[in-house]
């Protein structure tokens, strides 16, 4: 009796879920192995530029705070 209850979900899994899972898995593996597209590469370079600008701004802000409020780093607000 217990085996009959489990057979339907197992069959549904094997017929429907498993093939879709395998197809999506190998499709994503193929996309990862192909590398970045030109659009992704340009987006990555744009993000790198933005990160560099933000790092410079943070350094500037920290320098201003160091000169105007030297104890700001020790605060835990």
N, CA, C and O atoms as CSV, one atom per row, in Angstrom:
chain,resi,resn,atom,element,x,y,z
A,1,UNK,N,N,0.818,-1.196,0.000
A,1,UNK,CA,C,0.000,0.000,0.000
A,1,UNK,C,C,0.859,1.255,0.000
A,1,UNK,O,O,0.574,2.204,-0.730
A,2,UNK,N,N,1.911,1.265,0.816
A,2,UNK,CA,C,2.788,2.429,0.882
A,2,UNK,C,C,3.501,2.661,-0.447
A,2,UNK,O,O,3.752,3.804,-0.830
A,3,UNK,N,N,3.819,1.601,-1.132
A,3,UNK,CA,C,4.524,1.725,-2.405
A,3,UNK,C,C,3.623,2.335,-3.473
A,3,UNK,O,O,4.101,3.078,-4.330
A,4,UNK,N,N,2.328,2.032,-3.432
A,4,UNK,CA,C,1.388,2.591,-4.403
A,4,UNK,C,C,1.271,4.100,-4.242
A,4,UNK,O,O,1.114,4.816,-5.230
A,5,UNK,N,N,1.345,4.588,-3.018
A,5,UNK,CA,C,1.242,6.027,-2.761
A,5,UNK,C,C,2.458,6.764,-3.304
A,5,UNK,O,O,2.343,7.894,-3.779
A,6,UNK,N,N,3.617,6.128,-3.234
A,6,UNK,CA,C,4.844,6.765,-3.691
A,6,UNK,C,C,5.062,6.664,-5.196
A,6,UNK,O,O,5.822,7.459,-5.749
A,7,UNK,N,N,4.437,5.738,-5.863
A,7,UNK,CA,C,4.678,5.513,-7.286
A,7,UNK,C,C,4.255,6.705,-8.140
A,7,UNK,O,O,4.989,7.086,-9.052
A,8,UNK,N,N,3.103,7.299,-7.875
A,8,UNK,CA,C,2.626,8.417,-8.694
A,8,UNK,C,C,3.584,9.606,-8.634
A,8,UNK,O,O,3.959,10.117,-9.689
A,9,UNK,N,N,4.004,10.075,-7.442
A,9,UNK,CA,C,4.951,11.195,-7.425
A,9,UNK,C,C,6.299,10.858,-8.070
A,9,UNK,O,O,6.915,11.709,-8.712
A,10,UNK,N,N,6.748,9.620,-7.897
A,10,UNK,CA,C,8.022,9.220,-8.505
A,10,UNK,C,C,7.911,9.226,-10.023
A,10,UNK,O,O,8.814,9.712,-10.705
A,11,UNK,N,N,6.833,8.702,-10.556
A,11,UNK,CA,C,6.640,8.675,-12.011
A,11,UNK,C,C,6.527,10.096,-12.553
A,11,UNK,O,O,7.131,10.416,-13.577
A,12,UNK,N,N,5.767,10.947,-11.884
A,12,UNK,CA,C,5.635,12.338,-12.333
A,12,UNK,C,C,6.989,13.034,-12.309
A,12,UNK,O,O,7.324,13.781,-13.229
A,13,UNK,N,N,7.765,12.789,-11.260
A,13,UNK,CA,C,9.094,13.388,-11.180
A,13,UNK,C,C,9.967,12.926,-12.336
A,13,UNK,O,O,10.615,13.743,-12.990
A,14,UNK,N,N,9.990,11.638,-12.591
A,14,UNK,CA,C,10.855,11.084,-13.639
A,14,UNK,C,C,10.436,11.517,-15.038
A,14,UNK,O,O,11.289,11.694,-15.908
A,15,UNK,N,N,9.145,11.689,-15.267
A,15,UNK,CA,C,8.653,12.007,-16.608
A,15,UNK,C,C,8.655,13.513,-16.871
A,15,UNK,O,O,8.925,13.939,-17.994
A,16,UNK,N,N,8.359,14.324,-15.855
A,16,UNK,CA,C,8.200,15.758,-16.086
A,16,UNK,C,C,9.367,16.557,-15.516
A,16,UNK,O,O,10.021,17.302,-16.246
A,17,UNK,N,N,9.630,16.412,-14.242
A,17,UNK,CA,C,10.586,17.283,-13.566
A,17,UNK,C,C,12.028,16.969,-13.965
A,17,UNK,O,O,12.781,17.887,-14.290
A,18,UNK,N,N,12.419,15.736,-13.950
A,18,UNK,CA,C,13.808,15.363,-14.219
A,18,UNK,C,C,14.288,15.811,-15.604
A,18,UNK,O,O,15.374,16.382,-15.699
A,19,UNK,N,N,13.528,15.577,-16.684
A,19,UNK,CA,C,14.010,16.050,-17.994
A,19,UNK,C,C,14.161,17.573,-18.063
A,19,UNK,O,O,15.137,18.076,-18.621
A,20,UNK,N,N,13.199,18.303,-17.499
A,20,UNK,CA,C,13.300,19.762,-17.505
A,20,UNK,C,C,14.510,20.208,-16.701
A,20,UNK,O,O,15.241,21.110,-17.110
A,21,UNK,N,N,14.712,19.581,-15.576
A,21,UNK,CA,C,15.848,19.896,-14.717
A,21,UNK,C,C,17.163,19.659,-15.470
A,21,UNK,O,O,18.056,20.505,-15.439
A,22,UNK,N,N,17.281,18.524,-16.138
A,22,UNK,CA,C,18.502,18.218,-16.880
A,22,UNK,C,C,18.728,19.194,-18.026
A,22,UNK,O,O,19.851,19.651,-18.238
A,23,UNK,N,N,17.680,19.515,-18.762
A,23,UNK,CA,C,17.806,20.461,-19.882
A,23,UNK,C,C,18.287,21.816,-19.372
A,23,UNK,O,O,19.220,22.391,-19.933
A,24,UNK,N,N,17.664,22.327,-18.321
A,24,UNK,CA,C,18.060,23.630,-17.783
A,24,UNK,C,C,19.471,23.598,-17.206
A,24,UNK,O,O,20.215,24.571,-17.326
A,25,UNK,N,N,19.837,22.494,-16.587
A,25,UNK,CA,C,21.175,22.365,-16.020
A,25,UNK,C,C,22.239,22.440,-17.107
A,25,UNK,O,O,23.190,23.213,-16.988
A,26,UNK,N,N,22.091,21.654,-18.155
A,26,UNK,CA,C,23.106,21.629,-19.201
A,26,UNK,C,C,23.092,22.892,-20.048
A,26,UNK,O,O,24.128,23.276,-20.591
A,27,UNK,N,N,21.951,23.542,-20.172
A,27,UNK,CA,C,21.900,24.821,-20.880
A,27,UNK,C,C,22.697,25.867,-20.110
A,27,UNK,O,O,23.450,26.638,-20.705
A,28,UNK,N,N,22.535,25.898,-18.791
A,28,UNK,CA,C,23.282,26.876,-17.996
A,28,UNK,C,C,24.778,26.559,-18.003
A,28,UNK,O,O,25.596,27.478,-18.003
A,29,UNK,N,N,25.146,25.289,-18.010
A,29,UNK,CA,C,26.558,24.897,-18.093
A,29,UNK,C,C,27.166,25.399,-19.402
A,29,UNK,O,O,28.293,25.894,-19.419
A,30,UNK,N,N,26.421,25.270,-20.487
A,30,UNK,CA,C,26.904,25.709,-21.794
A,30,UNK,C,C,27.085,27.226,-21.822
A,30,UNK,O,O,28.069,27.723,-22.370
A,31,UNK,N,N,26.140,27.963,-21.234
A,31,UNK,CA,C,26.230,29.419,-21.221
A,31,UNK,C,C,27.414,29.890,-20.397
A,31,UNK,O,O,28.079,30.859,-20.766
A,32,UNK,N,N,27.686,29.223,-19.293
A,32,UNK,CA,C,28.816,29.597,-18.454
A,32,UNK,C,C,30.122,29.345,-19.197
A,32,UNK,O,O,31.049,30.150,-19.106
A,33,UNK,N,N,30.206,28.251,-19.923
A,33,UNK,CA,C,31.448,27.920,-20.614
A,33,UNK,C,C,31.704,28.831,-21.811
A,33,UNK,O,O,32.841,28.924,-22.273
A,34,UNK,N,N,30.671,29.508,-22.326
A,34,UNK,CA,C,30.850,30.388,-23.483
A,34,UNK,C,C,31.486,31.711,-23.100
A,34,UNK,O,O,32.065,32.380,-23.956
A,35,UNK,N,N,31.397,32.103,-21.850
A,35,UNK,CA,C,31.988,33.363,-21.409
A,35,UNK,C,C,31.004,34.506,-21.538
A,35,UNK,O,O,29.800,34.300,-21.693
A,36,UNK,N,N,31.544,35.731,-21.469
A,36,UNK,CA,C,30.717,36.927,-21.500
A,36,UNK,C,C,30.412,37.356,-22.932
A,36,UNK,O,O,31.245,37.220,-23.828
A,37,UNK,N,N,29.212,37.872,-23.126
A,37,UNK,CA,C,28.877,38.472,-24.419
A,37,UNK,C,C,29.456,39.878,-24.458
A,37,UNK,O,O,29.936,40.377,-23.440
A,38,UNK,N,N,29.416,40.516,-25.606
A,38,UNK,CA,C,29.924,41.880,-25.739
A,38,UNK,C,C,29.154,42.842,-24.838
A,38,UNK,O,O,29.741,43.730,-24.219
A,39,UNK,N,N,27.837,42.659,-24.771
A,39,UNK,CA,C,27.011,43.528,-23.932
A,39,UNK,C,C,27.369,43.351,-22.454
A,39,UNK,O,O,27.495,44.331,-21.720
A,40,UNK,N,N,27.531,42.106,-22.026
A,40,UNK,CA,C,27.902,41.845,-20.637
A,40,UNK,C,C,29.287,42.407,-20.321
A,40,UNK,O,O,29.526,42.930,-19.233
A,41,UNK,N,N,30.191,42.291,-21.289
A,41,UNK,CA,C,31.544,42.805,-21.103
A,41,UNK,C,C,31.526,44.329,-20.969
A,41,UNK,O,O,32.241,44.886,-20.135
A,42,UNK,N,N,30.708,45.006,-21.791
A,42,UNK,CA,C,30.632,46.467,-21.697
A,42,UNK,C,C,29.962,46.883,-20.387
A,42,UNK,O,O,30.364,47.873,-19.777
A,43,UNK,N,N,28.943,46.136,-19.949
A,43,UNK,CA,C,28.304,46.432,-18.667
A,43,UNK,C,C,29.299,46.248,-17.520
A,43,UNK,O,O,29.324,47.043,-16.579
A,44,UNK,N,N,30.102,45.215,-17.602
A,44,UNK,CA,C,31.111,44.969,-16.571
A,44,UNK,C,C,32.118,46.105,-16.516
A,44,UNK,O,O,32.490,46.550,-15.430
A,45,UNK,N,N,32.564,46.582,-17.676
A,45,UNK,CA,C,33.505,47.694,-17.699
A,45,UNK,C,C,32.871,48.973,-17.147
A,45,UNK,O,O,33.534,49.748,-16.458
A,46,UNK,N,N,31.594,49.191,-17.448
A,46,UNK,CA,C,30.888,50.356,-16.914
A,46,UNK,C,C,30.795,50.270,-15.383
A,46,UNK,O,O,31.003,51.263,-14.685
A,47,UNK,N,N,30.485,49.089,-14.880
A,47,UNK,CA,C,30.412,48.909,-13.429
A,47,UNK,C,C,31.770,49.095,-12.766
A,47,UNK,O,O,31.851,49.624,-11.657
A,48,UNK,N,N,32.829,48.670,-13.427
A,48,UNK,CA,C,34.179,48.865,-12.894
A,48,UNK,C,C,34.485,50.354,-12.804
A,48,UNK,O,O,35.061,50.812,-11.817
A,49,UNK,N,N,34.101,51.115,-13.833
A,49,UNK,CA,C,34.300,52.560,-13.816
A,49,UNK,C,C,33.524,53.222,-12.688
A,49,UNK,O,O,34.045,54.097,-11.997
A,50,UNK,N,N,32.279,52.803,-12.505
A,50,UNK,CA,C,31.471,53.355,-11.421
A,50,UNK,C,C,32.069,53.024,-10.059
A,50,UNK,O,O,32.084,53.867,-9.161
A,51,UNK,N,N,32.559,51.807,-9.908
A,51,UNK,CA,C,33.172,51.406,-8.636
A,51,UNK,C,C,34.424,52.231,-8.359
A,51,UNK,O,O,34.673,52.617,-7.216
A,52,UNK,N,N,35.208,52.503,-9.391
A,52,UNK,CA,C,36.397,53.326,-9.212
A,52,UNK,C,C,36.032,54.745,-8.789
A,52,UNK,O,O,36.666,55.319,-7.903
A,53,UNK,N,N,34.996,55.311,-9.435
A,53,UNK,CA,C,34.536,56.653,-9.056
A,53,UNK,C,C,34.057,56.675,-7.607
A,53,UNK,O,O,34.359,57.604,-6.858
A,54,UNK,N,N,33.309,55.644,-7.220
A,54,UNK,CA,C,32.792,55.586,-5.863
A,54,UNK,C,C,33.934,55.449,-4.856
A,54,UNK,O,O,33.886,56.054,-3.785
A,55,UNK,N,N,34.936,54.678,-5.181
A,55,UNK,CA,C,36.077,54.520,-4.284
A,55,UNK,C,C,36.800,55.851,-4.102
A,55,UNK,O,O,37.217,56.182,-2.992
A,56,UNK,N,N,36.952,56.620,-5.187
A,56,UNK,CA,C,37.589,57.932,-5.081
A,56,UNK,C,C,36.753,58.867,-4.223
A,56,UNK,O,O,37.299,59.614,-3.411
A,57,UNK,N,N,35.440,58.837,-4.389
A,57,UNK,CA,C,34.559,59.676,-3.581
A,57,UNK,C,C,34.640,59.306,-2.103
A,57,UNK,O,O,34.673,60.182,-1.238
A,58,UNK,N,N,34.672,58.022,-1.821
A,58,UNK,CA,C,34.775,57.568,-0.430
A,58,UNK,C,C,36.097,58.024,0.172
A,58,UNK,O,O,36.141,58.483,1.313
A,59,UNK,N,N,37.185,57.897,-0.605
A,59,UNK,CA,C,38.482,58.357,-0.107
A,59,UNK,C,C,38.453,59.847,0.191
A,59,UNK,O,O,38.995,60.289,1.204
A,60,UNK,N,N,37.819,60.635,-0.694
A,60,UNK,CA,C,37.710,62.074,-0.479
A,60,UNK,C,C,36.898,62.377,0.770
A,60,UNK,O,O,37.297,63.211,1.583
A,61,UNK,N,N,35.768,61.709,0.928
A,61,UNK,CA,C,34.936,61.920,2.112
A,61,UNK,C,C,35.672,61.541,3.394
A,61,UNK,O,O,35.569,62.242,4.400
A,62,UNK,N,N,36.405,60.446,3.361
A,62,UNK,CA,C,37.161,60.037,4.538
A,62,UNK,C,C,38.255,61.050,4.867
A,62,UNK,O,O,38.516,61.320,6.040
A,63,UNK,N,N,38.894,61.610,3.844
A,63,UNK,CA,C,39.923,62.621,4.083
A,63,UNK,C,C,39.313,63.867,4.710
A,63,UNK,O,O,39.893,64.454,5.623
A,64,UNK,N,N,38.142,64.271,4.223
A,64,UNK,CA,C,37.454,65.432,4.794
A,64,UNK,C,C,37.079,65.155,6.247
A,64,UNK,O,O,37.306,65.993,7.120
A,65,UNK,N,N,36.513,63.994,6.506
A,65,UNK,CA,C,36.134,63.647,7.883
A,65,UNK,C,C,37.352,63.538,8.791
A,65,UNK,O,O,37.291,63.932,9.955
A,66,UNK,N,N,38.457,63.006,8.271
A,66,UNK,CA,C,39.679,62.908,9.091
A,66,UNK,C,C,40.173,64.284,9.511
A,66,UNK,O,O,40.654,64.459,10.630
A,67,UNK,N,N,40.054,65.267,8.612
A,67,UNK,CA,C,40.547,66.605,8.949
A,67,UNK,C,C,39.573,67.370,9.840
A,67,UNK,O,O,40.001,68.141,10.699
A,68,UNK,N,N,38.270,67.170,9.647
A,68,UNK,CA,C,37.285,67.940,10.404
A,68,UNK,C,C,36.827,67.258,11.692
A,68,UNK,O,O,36.492,67.942,12.658
A,69,UNK,N,N,36.806,65.953,11.724
A,69,UNK,CA,C,36.368,65.204,12.914
A,69,UNK,C,C,37.244,63.966,13.058
A,69,UNK,O,O,36.839,62.873,12.661
A,70,UNK,N,N,38.431,64.122,13.616
A,70,UNK,CA,C,39.396,63.011,13.666
A,70,UNK,C,C,38.904,61.755,14.394
A,70,UNK,O,O,39.408,60.663,14.131
A,71,UNK,N,N,37.947,61.885,15.287
A,71,UNK,CA,C,37.482,60.727,16.043
A,71,UNK,C,C,36.307,60.005,15.371
A,71,UNK,O,O,35.709,59.128,15.995
A,72,UNK,N,N,35.964,60.330,14.161
A,72,UNK,CA,C,34.783,59.749,13.527
A,72,UNK,C,C,34.913,58.244,13.315
A,72,UNK,O,O,33.905,57.537,13.304
A,73,UNK,N,N,36.111,57.752,13.149
A,73,UNK,CA,C,36.290,56.311,12.901
A,73,UNK,C,C,36.011,55.471,14.150
A,73,UNK,O,O,35.640,54.302,14.040
A,74,UNK,N,N,36.185,56.047,15.309
A,74,UNK,CA,C,35.977,55.322,16.556
A,74,UNK,C,C,34.522,55.262,16.998
A,74,UNK,O,O,34.198,54.540,17.941
A,75,UNK,N,N,33.662,55.988,16.354
A,75,UNK,CA,C,32.255,56.023,16.744
A,75,UNK,C,C,31.534,54.776,16.234
A,75,UNK,O,O,31.814,54.288,15.139
A,76,UNK,N,N,30.625,54.280,17.022
A,76,UNK,CA,C,29.836,53.104,16.634
A,76,UNK,C,C,28.356,53.457,16.503
A,76,UNK,O,O,27.501,52.707,16.973
A,77,UNK,N,N,28.048,54.579,15.877
A,77,UNK,CA,C,26.661,55.028,15.722
A,77,UNK,C,C,25.964,54.317,14.603
A,77,UNK,O,O,24.790,54.579,14.341
